[in-house]
């Protein structure tokens, strides 16, 4: 299943933003997979933090092969040590187990999240161990398919915005200007900013000031990983 959007959202964004309209015309429709099972989506996102997309996919396949159905019962039955054997760090295994325990005993109302506003859902999700605001925002977009998610904390989103709008830096004030312009369909705009940041249109420049080279980190930032960069 892919994130659902169509002509209504595209037409609105193109009317609101000429530069984004050019990007949309060049790239066309974007198909981004979603996982509508909130329990597995939370675990999937915890696993994927600070590792590559490939590593995340490998661990996720191992988990599905091992347990079949990913729910609170299978996670609690597995335990931390067994989760670690799949390639998950001790800390992440603890986070996942704690989440499963809270769902099982009702401390965390996983079904009630669907009825909450974006702000309330982000607050509830980010109260979980291992889930920050950025991860909660990604869950809203790639699981709950909320239509108006644009993450200031996402490095790839900021990069895409710099490239589209020719800014050297996206500060909070500038970000809010574009967020207001693109609402209520910021989630669709996010897909295009990610695509641009990932090189979907050859030759587009990132206008950020050049920085001195640092030693490379083998693990990409989690926001870049989520965007597929």
Order of alpha helices (4+ residues) and beta strands (2+ residues): alpha-alpha-alpha-alpha-alpha-alpha-alpha-alpha-alpha-alpha-alpha-alpha
